[in-house]
Amino acid sequence: MNGSVRTSIMPYDERDEETGQFTSSFSHQEFLEAIEALSGQASTQEVADEVGCAYRTAYQKLTELEDDNEISSKKIANARLWILTSE
């Protein structure tokens, strides 16, 4: 190794020019489709695996969807179950 530091950016992350923060490039629709593919309800980890993102990214996006009344959730033991809301 030549002493240089390698940094890797996950394929789903982009750096915001103004803040320098990494932001996910996943859309809310991808998370809705993931829950739908998982029979309309799924844990955070199941959604993260289906979308191909980190648990933290999935939790953040799912929380945003719940705030927008796109999905609902309930706590079961130490997990959160995300449920598509009926239209």
C-alpha positions in Angstrom: 0.0 0.0 0.0 1.4 3.4 -0.9 0.1 5.2 2.2 -2.8 6.9 0.5 -6.2 6.8 2.2 -9.0 5.1 0.1 -12.5 6.3 0.6 -15.4 4.5 -0.8 -18.8 5.8 -1.5 -21.7 3.5 -1.4 -23.4 3.4 -4.8 -26.6 4.7 -3.3 -25.0 7.7 -1.7 -24.4 11.2 -3.1 -22.6 14.1 -1.4 -24.6 17.3 -1.2 -22.4 20.1 -2.6 -23.6 22.7 0.0 -23.6 20.7 3.2 -21.0 18.0 2.4 -23.5 15.4 3.8 -24.2 12.1 2.1 -27.7 11.7 1.0 -29.5 8.7 -0.3 -30.5 8.6 -4.0 -33.3 6.2 -3.4 -36.9 7.5 -4.0 -39.8 7.0 -1.7 -41.5 5.0 -4.5 -38.7 2.3 -4.3 -39.6 1.8 -0.6 -43.3 1.6 -1.3 -42.7 -1.0 -4.0 -40.5 -3.0 -1.7 -43.2 -3.2 0.9 -45.7 -4.1 -1.8 -43.3 -6.9 -3.0 -43.1 -8.1 0.6 -46.9 -8.8 0.9 -47.8 -5.3 2.0 -46.0 -5.4 5.3 -42.3 -5.8 6.3 -39.7 -5.1 8.9 -37.2 -2.3 8.4 -34.4 -4.9 7.7 -36.6 -6.7 5.1 -37.2 -3.4 3.3 -33.5 -2.5 3.5 -32.6 -5.9 2.0 -35.3 -5.6 -0.8 -34.2 -2.1 -1.8 -30.5 -2.8 -1.3 -29.7 0.0 1.2 -28.4 0.4 4.7 -30.8 -0.2 7.6 -30.5 3.5 8.7 -31.4 4.7 5.2 -34.5 2.4 5.1 -35.6 3.5 8.5 -35.3 7.2 7.6 -37.2 6.8 4.3 -39.9 4.7 5.9 -40.3 7.3 8.7 -40.7 10.0 6.1 -43.4 7.9 4.3 -45.2 7.4 7.6 -45.1 11.1 8.3 -46.7 11.6 4.8 -49.4 9.0 5.6 -48.2 6.7 2.8 -47.6 3.9 5.2 -48.2 3.0 8.9 -46.2 1.1 11.4 -46.5 -0.7 14.6 -43.9 -1.9 17.1 -43.7 -5.6 17.6 -41.2 -6.7 20.3 -37.9 -4.9 19.3 -38.9 -4.4 15.6 -41.1 -2.1 13.6 -43.5 -3.5 11.1 -44.2 -1.2 8.2 -47.6 -1.6 6.5 -49.0 -0.1 3.3 -52.1 2.0 4.1 -55.2 1.1 2.2 -56.5 3.6 -0.3 
